[in-house]
């Protein structure tokens, strides 16, 4: 097994809301009967082994003023465009994720980017820039109208 039950408990803890305090691992360390230093070492090892990609704060984009959100589906002319287009899209800080997806035969738009911005003008600018940079002229803008669920995935 690449990780043990203690590592699994640490990963479960890291998936949740980590306390914003000077010693965020203190209670976890006490519960697992480890030192805080041991928790930090295990977190580093989990990252080195590739179990943890990154750790960061989760911004609630709507509360932070990013009220305009849209998934843009782009129509690739050929598969060779995919990698280049994906790299261009990934270079925008306003794009939270970008995927190539399998789509039904009658839907020709296979690359998707999720854009979060403060206003419609910026959304239009980004879409136009990406279209010009990638050479992809056909796209569909699918706006978010209401958030029904927004949670980080819990694996443990």
Kinemage of the C-alpha trace (Angstrom):
@kinemage 1
@onewidth
@group {chain A} dominant
@subgroup {mainchain}
@vectorlist {calphas} color= white
{ca unk a 1} P 0.000 0.000 0.000
{ca unk a 2} L 1.527 3.347 -1.029
{ca unk a 3} L 0.154 5.101 2.064
{ca unk a 4} L -0.894 3.944 5.499
{ca unk a 5} L -3.939 4.664 7.667
{ca unk a 6} L -2.202 7.639 9.283
{ca unk a 7} L -1.479 9.146 5.869
{ca unk a 8} L -5.119 8.575 4.928
{ca unk a 9} L -6.228 10.481 8.063
{ca unk a 10} L -3.875 13.321 7.173
{ca unk a 11} L -5.247 13.457 3.615
{ca unk a 12} L -8.793 13.431 4.988
{ca unk a 13} L -7.878 16.398 7.210
{ca unk a 14} L -6.263 18.280 4.311
{ca unk a 15} L -9.410 17.921 2.187
{ca unk a 16} L -11.402 19.923 4.717
{ca unk a 17} L -11.204 23.456 5.982
{ca unk a 18} L -7.779 23.823 7.570
{ca unk a 19} L -7.908 26.166 10.562
{ca unk a 20} L -6.482 29.636 9.929
{ca unk a 21} L -4.284 29.730 13.010
{ca unk a 22} L -0.613 29.620 13.893
{ca unk a 23} L -0.639 25.846 14.527
{ca unk a 24} L -3.173 24.337 12.123
{ca unk a 25} L -1.939 20.748 12.638
{ca unk a 26} L -1.978 20.844 16.458
{ca unk a 27} L -5.330 19.092 17.015
{ca unk a 28} L -4.675 16.572 14.250
{ca unk a 29} L -1.283 15.738 15.729
{ca unk a 30} L -2.804 15.222 19.176
{ca unk a 31} L -5.576 13.024 17.782
{ca unk a 32} L -3.085 10.884 15.825
{ca unk a 33} L -0.576 10.904 18.716
{ca unk a 34} L 2.148 12.403 16.542
{ca unk a 35} L 4.173 15.575 16.743
{ca unk a 36} L 3.249 18.505 14.530
{ca unk a 37} L 6.667 18.103 12.894
{ca unk a 38} L 5.794 14.502 11.970
{ca unk a 39} L 2.555 15.699 10.376
{ca unk a 40} L 4.510 18.244 8.305
{ca unk a 41} L 7.033 15.575 7.240
{ca unk a 42} L 4.252 13.219 6.189
{ca unk a 43} L 2.539 15.996 4.221
{ca unk a 44} L 5.837 16.659 2.402
{ca unk a 45} L 6.238 12.945 1.614
{ca unk a 46} L 2.662 12.691 0.345
{ca unk a 47} L 3.377 15.612 -1.961
{ca unk a 48} L 6.682 14.112 -3.151
{ca unk a 49} L 4.907 10.817 -3.922
{ca unk a 50} L 2.308 12.689 -5.960
{ca unk a 51} L -0.704 12.149 -3.696
{ca unk a 52} L -1.013 15.881 -3.071
{ca unk a 53} L -0.856 18.186 -6.055
{ca unk a 54} L -1.017 21.459 -4.163
{ca unk a 55} L -2.446 23.135 -1.114
{ca unk a 56} L -4.202 26.466 -1.326
{ca unk a 57} L -7.091 28.580 -0.215
{ca unk a 58} L -10.434 28.145 -1.929
{ca unk a 59} L -11.799 31.468 -3.096
{ca unk a 60} L -15.566 31.823 -3.262
{ca unk a 61} L -15.494 33.656 -6.581
{ca unk a 62} L -19.016 35.077 -6.489
{ca unk a 63} L -18.493 36.612 -3.042
{ca unk a 64} L -15.174 38.034 -4.264
{ca unk a 65} L -16.907 39.910 -7.074
{ca unk a 66} L -16.429 37.461 -9.943
{ca unk a 67} L -20.126 37.314 -10.763
{ca unk a 68} L -19.860 36.491 -14.473
{ca unk a 69} L -19.091 32.834 -15.058
{ca unk a 70} L -19.331 30.944 -18.309
{ca unk a 71} L -18.342 27.600 -19.735
{ca unk a 72} L -17.213 28.110 -23.310
{ca unk a 73} L -17.370 25.119 -25.641
{ca unk a 74} L -14.991 25.464 -28.586
{ca unk a 75} L -15.205 23.674 -31.934
{ca unk a 76} L -11.843 22.324 -33.032
{ca unk a 77} L -11.238 22.186 -36.767
{ca unk a 78} L -8.785 19.342 -36.226
{ca unk a 79} L -7.291 17.450 -33.300
{ca unk a 80} L -3.899 19.083 -33.863
{ca unk a 81} L -5.384 22.333 -32.512
{ca unk a 82} L -6.211 20.767 -29.146
{ca unk a 83} L -2.869 20.901 -27.322
{ca unk a 84} L -1.973 24.381 -28.536
{ca unk a 85} L -5.448 25.728 -27.740
{ca unk a 86} L -5.388 24.106 -24.311
{ca unk a 87} L -2.053 25.731 -23.482
{ca unk a 88} L -3.299 29.141 -24.585
{ca unk a 89} L -6.484 28.810 -22.530
{ca unk a 90} L -4.573 27.526 -19.508
{ca unk a 91} L -2.470 30.697 -19.608
{ca unk a 92} L -5.434 32.839 -18.563
{ca unk a 93} L -5.765 33.359 -14.817
{ca unk a 94} L -9.506 33.828 -15.346
{ca unk a 95} L -9.852 30.240 -16.596
{ca unk a 96} L -10.210 27.796 -13.723
{ca unk a 97} L -10.264 24.635 -15.788
{ca unk a 98} L -10.009 23.520 -19.369
{ca unk a 99} L -10.887 20.048 -20.669
{ca unk a 100} L -11.226 18.094 -23.853
{ca unk a 101} L -14.319 15.950 -23.466
{ca unk a 102} L -15.911 13.129 -25.362
{ca unk a 103} L -19.076 14.560 -26.866
{ca unk a 104} L -22.098 13.084 -28.656
{ca unk a 105} L -21.699 12.674 -32.435
{ca unk a 106} L -24.058 15.570 -33.188
{ca unk a 107} L -22.198 18.026 -30.908
{ca unk a 108} L -18.963 19.265 -32.485
{ca unk a 109} L -17.631 21.329 -29.575
{ca unk a 110} L -15.079 19.243 -27.691
{ca unk a 111} L -12.829 21.640 -25.765
{ca unk a 112} L -14.328 23.402 -22.751
{ca unk a 113} L -13.008 26.280 -20.655
{ca unk a 114} L -14.575 27.714 -17.492
{ca unk a 115} L -14.124 31.475 -17.254
{ca unk a 116} L -14.689 33.587 -14.112
{ca unk a 117} L -14.659 37.388 -14.491
{ca unk a 118} L -16.150 40.498 -12.921
{ca unk a 119} L -18.091 41.759 -15.951
{ca unk a 120} L -19.454 40.860 -19.374
{ca unk a 121} L -16.919 43.092 -21.131
{ca unk a 122} L -13.990 41.098 -19.784
{ca unk a 123} L -15.696 37.829 -20.707
{ca unk a 124} L -16.107 39.035 -24.296
{ca unk a 125} L -12.460 40.214 -24.395
{ca unk a 126} L -11.097 36.866 -23.233
{ca unk a 127} L -13.234 34.889 -25.655
{ca unk a 128} L -12.190 37.125 -28.554
{ca unk a 129} L -8.497 36.918 -27.577
{ca unk a 130} L -8.617 33.127 -27.334
{ca unk a 131} L -10.447 32.868 -30.643
{ca unk a 132} L -7.799 35.007 -32.363
{ca unk a 133} L -4.839 33.262 -30.707
{ca unk a 134} L -6.090 29.738 -31.364
{ca unk a 135} L -7.774 30.254 -34.699
{ca unk a 136} L -10.947 28.685 -33.309
{ca unk a 137} L -13.820 30.746 -34.657
{ca unk a 138} L -16.764 28.649 -33.575
{ca unk a 139} L -17.756 28.464 -29.931
{ca unk a 140} L -20.784 28.388 -27.666
{ca unk a 141} L -20.996 30.462 -24.479
{ca unk a 142} L -22.879 28.643 -21.722
{ca unk a 143} L -23.450 31.077 -18.864
{ca unk a 144} L -23.878 30.039 -15.258
{ca unk a 145} L -27.254 31.280 -14.078
{ca unk a 146} L -27.373 29.706 -10.636
{ca unk a 147} L -24.973 27.675 -8.526
{ca unk a 148} L -26.558 24.469 -7.271
{ca unk a 149} L -23.495 22.817 -5.747
{ca unk a 150} L -19.889 23.914 -5.331
{ca unk a 151} L -17.684 21.708 -3.189
{ca unk a 152} L -14.219 20.295 -3.363
{ca unk a 153} L -14.195 16.573 -3.958
{ca unk a 154} L -13.809 14.484 -0.796
{ca unk a 155} L -11.921 11.251 -1.494
{ca unk a 156} L -11.432 10.003 2.070
